[in-house]
Amino acid sequence: MADIVDGKDILIIDDDADIRIAIGEALETLGEVSIRGAGNGNEAIKMVESQCPDLIILDQMLPGRSGFLVLEKIKPLQGDKKVPVIMITANPGARHKVYAESLGVETYLNKPFRMDRLTEAVETLLTPEDE
């Protein structure tokens, strides 16, 4: 599976630095992956504008601009490249999950989550469809 993530650029957007670090360390066990992190929505938008990642892990509740607003802003920046999004949240509301999916979120994980669920989702989303 390592070749699936090798060379991929993953953007982790979460206001909690410890969570960004833990997710980054878990993803690095999958292979030679480039990890970038953003602590708020505005920083994330700038990062996507400068270099569109291969996958985004996005916290729903961010200071200044919610994960939903970030998603609405970055989707048009992707151009022809459809970037898969994993949304993570401490908010258990079902309507938030439905709204996230309507915005194109492929995987929705409630915090706390097992890290293996996240890494499995990353591998699945980065696997080319023809495999």
Phi, psi and omega per residue, in radians:
M1 nan -0.320 -3.057
A2 -1.011 -0.622 -3.104
D3 -1.160 -0.324 3.113
I4 -1.154 -0.727 -3.076
V5 -1.668 -0.262 -3.096
D6 -0.977 2.224 3.114
G7 1.406 -0.010 -3.120
K8 -1.421 2.607 3.121
D9 -1.891 2.070 -3.112
I10 -2.057 2.245 3.122
L11 -1.815 2.116 3.106
I12 -1.830 2.107 -3.109
I13 -2.023 1.861 3.135
D14 -2.722 2.423 -3.126
D15 -1.343 -0.184 3.111
D16 -1.682 1.913 -3.095
A17 -1.047 -0.628 3.135
D18 -1.097 -0.676 3.101
I19 -1.174 -0.757 3.101
R20 -1.023 -0.762 -3.131
I21 -1.142 -0.812 -3.129
A22 -1.067 -0.762 3.119
I23 -1.132 -0.775 3.133
G24 -1.033 -0.756 3.127
E25 -1.132 -0.683 3.107
A26 -1.129 -0.721 -3.120
L27 -1.206 -0.559 3.127
E28 -1.150 -0.369 3.086
T29 -1.272 -0.258 -3.117
L30 -1.431 -0.351 -3.108
G31 2.668 -2.889 -3.102
E32 -1.429 1.437 -3.069
V33 -1.947 2.537 3.069
S34 -1.629 2.140 -3.105
I35 -1.932 2.213 3.001
R36 -2.117 2.638 -3.114
G37 -2.312 2.575 3.068
A38 -2.318 2.426 -3.094
G39 -1.669 -0.123 3.096
N40 -2.679 2.938 -3.055
G41 -1.141 -0.689 -3.121
N42 -1.146 -0.708 3.080
E43 -1.091 -0.715 -3.141
A44 -1.084 -0.766 3.141
I45 -1.058 -0.765 3.111
K46 -1.069 -0.691 -3.132
M47 -1.161 -0.701 3.115
V48 -1.188 -0.656 3.100
E49 -1.078 -0.663 -3.101
S50 -1.411 -0.590 3.116
Q51 -2.747 1.977 -3.119
C52 -1.288 2.150 -3.111
P53 -1.325 3.017 3.070
D54 -1.506 -0.370 -3.131
L55 -2.750 2.523 3.121
I56 -2.135 2.304 2.978
I57 -1.931 2.040 -2.913
L58 -2.181 2.164 3.036
D59 -1.319 2.439 -3.138
Q60 -1.263 -0.706 -3.064
M61 -1.804 1.846 -3.127
L62 -2.173 2.661 3.076
P63 -1.240 2.446 3.045
G64 1.476 -0.824 -3.082
R65 -2.577 2.045 -3.087
S66 -1.106 2.835 3.079
G67 -1.009 -0.593 3.102
F68 -1.111 -0.782 3.138
L69 -1.171 -0.635 3.063
V70 -1.073 -0.818 -3.122
L71 -1.063 -0.771 3.105
E72 -1.056 -0.614 -3.113
K73 -1.354 -0.670 -3.038
I74 -1.491 -0.396 -3.139
K75 -0.960 -0.815 3.124
P76 -1.178 -0.378 -3.119
L77 -1.291 -0.280 -3.059
Q78 -1.310 -0.318 -3.088
G79 1.076 -2.311 -3.135
D80 -1.381 -0.213 -3.100
K81 -1.462 1.997 3.097
K82 -1.540 1.900 -3.100
V83 -1.612 2.096 3.101
P84 -1.182 2.538 -3.114
V85 -2.197 2.302 2.975
I86 -1.903 2.122 3.104
M87 -1.768 2.305 3.086
I88 -2.037 2.503 -3.070
T89 -2.741 2.660 2.999
A90 -1.659 -0.004 -3.122
N91 -1.565 2.005 -3.057
P92 -1.424 -0.004 -3.036
G93 -1.093 2.278 -3.137
A94 -1.180 -0.585 -3.118
R95 -1.160 -0.498 3.086
H96 -1.188 -0.671 3.111
K97 -1.123 -0.762 3.136
V98 -1.075 -0.765 3.134
Y99 -1.131 -0.733 3.108
A100 -1.037 -0.779 3.131
E101 -1.130 -0.599 3.108
S102 -1.181 -0.410 3.097
L103 -1.551 -0.011 3.072
G104 1.816 0.161 3.095
V105 -1.199 2.221 -3.113
E106 -1.478 -0.633 -3.105
T107 -2.335 2.362 -3.106
Y108 -2.185 2.047 -3.098
L109 -2.089 2.282 3.069
N110 -1.513 2.347 3.051
K111 -1.384 2.503 -0.125
P112 -1.342 2.580 3.115
F113 -2.229 2.723 3.067
R114 -1.304 2.346 -3.081
M115 -1.083 -0.514 3.127
D116 -1.175 -0.492 3.055
R117 -1.143 -0.687 3.123
L118 -1.194 -0.816 -3.110
T119 -1.140 -0.624 3.069
E120 -1.116 -0.713 3.115
A121 -1.120 -0.710 3.114
V122 -1.068 -0.848 3.131
E123 -1.056 -0.757 3.137
T124 -1.087 -0.810 -3.084
L125 -1.236 -0.461 3.135
L126 -1.604 -0.112 3.099
T127 -1.311 2.188 3.112
P128 -0.997 2.523 -3.072
E129 -1.091 -0.428 -3.093
D130 -1.456 0.024 3.126
E131 -1.670 nan nan
